[in-house]
Amino acid sequence: MAEKYRAERWLVMKGDVIVKSYTTSQGKPGVLQSLKNQRIFEDSYDRIILVDRNHEGKPKRNINEYTNKGVERPLWMRVKDGYATLPPHQKLDGETIREKTLKEKIDDGVTEVPQGSKYDAAADAIVPMTEAERLAAGLITQAQFDEIRKERLIAEEMQKILREQAEDRLKAAGKI
């Protein structure tokens, strides 16, 4: 009875990086022939290893990103060990990948605080600066600050006057 050939999984390695993967029933000689046919020369790799048939190893990935059985390790482990990176808005927190807080995003330069605004820790939000804060930050001059203050006081006084006039008219009309 003829013996069946069993396909094996082979990884072509350069250091710890997978250069190429092959599934073949022709063993290491078959891998070497495929490398030759594909013009992958000996200076492109330093070893060829036999791995579990279901190994998930992919070219350009580090062999240490996979378990001994060839299963890709969880993302948090690969990030922790430096084999993978997260988008700038995410952070590794123990074994959990989470969205960064607004403060962390600002500190890391992911989120920019617009000029004339500030980060308010109590509200965990970006809020407008007060005129006094804008003056202290050099965003407005003392003359501009004084003008804004004057206009605000005038607006408040006008509001009071209009309210009093409206109340007088409503009383005269017998509506209140």
Rosetta blueprint (number, residue, H / E / L):
1 M L
2 A L
3 E L
4 K L
5 Y L
6 R L
7 A L
8 E E
9 R E
10 W E
11 L E
12 V E
13 M E
14 K E
15 G L
16 D L
17 V E
18 I E
19 V E
20 K E
21 S E
22 Y E
23 T E
24 T E
25 S L
26 Q L
27 G H
28 K H
29 P H
30 G H
31 V H
32 L H
33 Q H
34 S H
35 L H
36 K H
37 N H
38 Q L
39 R L
40 I L
41 F L
42 E H
43 D H
44 S H
45 Y L
46 D L
47 R E
48 I E
49 I E
50 L E
51 V E
52 D L
53 R L
54 N L
55 H L
56 E L
57 G L
58 K L
59 P L
60 K L
61 R L
62 N E
63 I H
64 N H
65 E H
66 Y E
67 T L
68 N L
69 K L
70 G L
71 V L
72 E E
73 R L
74 P L
75 L H
76 W H
77 M H
78 R H
79 V H
80 K H
81 D L
82 G L
83 Y L
84 A L
85 T L
86 L L
87 P L
88 P L
89 H L
90 Q E
91 K E
92 L E
93 D E
94 G L
95 E L
96 T E
97 I E
98 R E
99 E E
100 K L
101 T L
102 L H
103 K H
104 E H
105 K H
106 I H
107 D H
108 D L
109 G L
110 V L
111 T L
112 E L
113 V L
114 P L
115 Q L
116 G L
117 S E
118 K E
119 Y E
120 D E
121 A L
122 A L
123 A L
124 D L
125 A E
126 I E
127 V E
128 P E
129 M L
130 T L
131 E H
132 A H
133 E H
134 R H
135 L H
136 A H
137 A L
138 G L
139 L L
140 I L
141 T L
142 Q H
143 A H
144 Q H
145 F H
146 D H
147 E H
148 I H
149 R H
150 K H
151 E H
152 R H
153 L H
154 I H
155 A H
156 E H
157 E H
158 M H
159 Q H
160 K H
161 I H
162 L H
163 R H
164 E H
165 Q H
166 A H
167 E H
168 D H
169 R H
170 L H
171 K H
172 A H
173 A L
174 G L
175 K L
176 I L
